[in-house]
Amino acid sequence: MPSAYSDGLFGIWKGWTELEKLGLVKTLPRMIAAEPFGPLAHALAENLEVPERVPSGTSVAFSIASPFGTYQGLTALKASGGAGVQVTDEGIFEGQRALAREEGIFAEPSSVTSLTAVMQLAAQRKLDPDQVIVIVLTSSGLKDPGASRAWLPPVPTAPADFDGVLTVLRDSYGLALE
């Protein structure tokens, strides 16, 4: 899960625990926080009770680039046997390209942190290849194509009329609708 202050991560964990209590699911997921600066990863590594501020800078995943984690997020990771994974801009761009190439999905850098974390864990052989992995993608790359400008080709400008948009799609991307 892309994680800034980890409210979303904790909310998903809380929902799953409630589903389990109601008998609607048999197992709980292992939660993974994907973070540009790694406050939850740091808290787990140091066995902290409460996350502390970590050094920060800039990140292409600016909407989740927080040096702070929350107690709730850390609680979800500990209770689920989960992990915090610090991701880099280079890793995010690699994840964006892989997702676009393999699935045809252009996701925003902050959103791609979840895939980047899974790619890192897989490379470190810290995932069971037989387990089901759900990657939460939170927004389209069109939200901020400028954040991906380092590798993204220029986005063509399309006119406001439908025929003009179809022409741009055909000429720029080879899409031919008959």
Long-range contacts (C-beta under 8 A, 24 or more apart in sequence): 1-31, 1-32, 1-33, 1-34, 1-114, 1-136, 2-34, 2-61, 2-64, 2-110, 2-111, 2-113, 2-114, 2-136, 2-138, 3-33, 3-34, 3-35, 3-40, 3-64, 3-69, 3-73, 3-84, 3-113, 4-35, 4-63, 4-64, 4-65, 4-66, 5-66, 5-68, 5-69, 5-70, 5-73, 6-33, 6-40, 6-69, 6-70, 6-72, 6-73, 6-74, 6-76, 7-70, 7-72, 7-73, 8-136, 8-138, 9-33, 9-73, 9-76, 9-77, 10-70, 10-72, 10-73, 10-75, 10-76, 12-76, 12-136, 13-76, 13-79, 13-80, 14-76, 17-79, 28-80, 29-80, 29-134, 30-80, 30-81, 30-82, 30-83, 31-76, 31-77, 31-80, 31-82, 32-77, 32-82, 32-83, 32-84, 32-85, 32-114, 32-117, 32-118, 32-121, 33-69, 33-73, 33-77, 33-82, 33-83, 33-84, 33-85, 33-117, 34-85, 34-87, 34-113, 34-114, 34-116, 34-117, 35-64, 35-66, 35-69, 35-84, 35-85, 35-86, 35-87, 35-113, 36-61, 36-64, 36-65, 36-66, 36-86, 36-87, 36-88, 36-113, 37-65, 37-66, 37-67, 37-86, 38-84, 38-85, 38-86, 39-66, 39-67, 39-68, 39-69, 39-84, 40-69, 40-73, 40-74, 40-77, 40-84, 41-83, 41-84, 41-85, 41-86, 42-69, 42-84, 43-69, 43-74, 43-84, 44-74, 44-77, 44-78, 44-83, 44-84, 48-74, 50-74, 59-89, 59-92, 59-109, 60-89, 60-92, 60-93, 60-109, 60-147, 60-148, 60-150, 61-87, 61-89, 61-92, 61-109, 61-110, 61-112, 61-113, 62-109, 62-110, 62-147, 63-108, 63-110, 64-110, 64-113, 83-121, 83-126, 85-116, 85-117, 85-120, 85-121, 87-113, 87-116, 87-117, 87-120, 91-116, 91-119, 91-120, 92-116, 93-148, 93-150, 93-151, 94-119, 95-119, 96-141, 96-148, 96-151, 97-151, 99-137, 105-137, 106-140, 106-141, 106-142, 107-137, 107-139, 107-140, 107-141, 108-138, 108-139, 108-140, 108-141, 108-143, 108-144, 108-147, 109-141, 109-144, 109-147, 109-148, 110-138, 110-139, 111-136, 111-137, 111-138, 111-139, 111-140, 112-137
